[in-house]
């Protein structure tokens, strides 16, 4: 139990690190452009929750290799860049491929790109309710597909509309 509380505290601390000086840089667009889309990435919540006794990243990540390959696949529909954001690890007990970001107002299909290595992952973009500059929380499996450092605060590019 003590280890679980420690992991939870670390995850909460990392999620909180994305606030403050780590600005989200929205992509400029035409006035009145809506971020709302009704579709949601098909890989967003397919994975089961991790076991209660999960302690390692591998134990928390319940996605399959096939789901990771599908999430890493190139986009099949038109998409538009929403901007860049500083990312932190989200709740590791929330399965699937997702990102909670202030760059969207409704849940929708999207894609994240890690410029550090060029990897990308299709995710469900979820509104975080945060103010611009509050950063983005990213699921553990999405971080792993991106190849981004789990304990770092990498800058990611965010795109809307990547699932077909």
Buried (B, 14 or more C-beta within 10 A) or exposed (E): EEEEEEBEEEBEEBBEBBBEEBBBBBBEEEEEEEBEBEBBBBBBBBBEEBEEEBEEBEEBBBBEEEBBEBBBBEBEEEBEBBBBBBBBBBBBBBBBBBBBBBBBEEBBBBBBBBEBEEBBBBBBBBBBEBEEBBBBBBBBBBBBBBBBEBEBBBBBBBBBBBBE
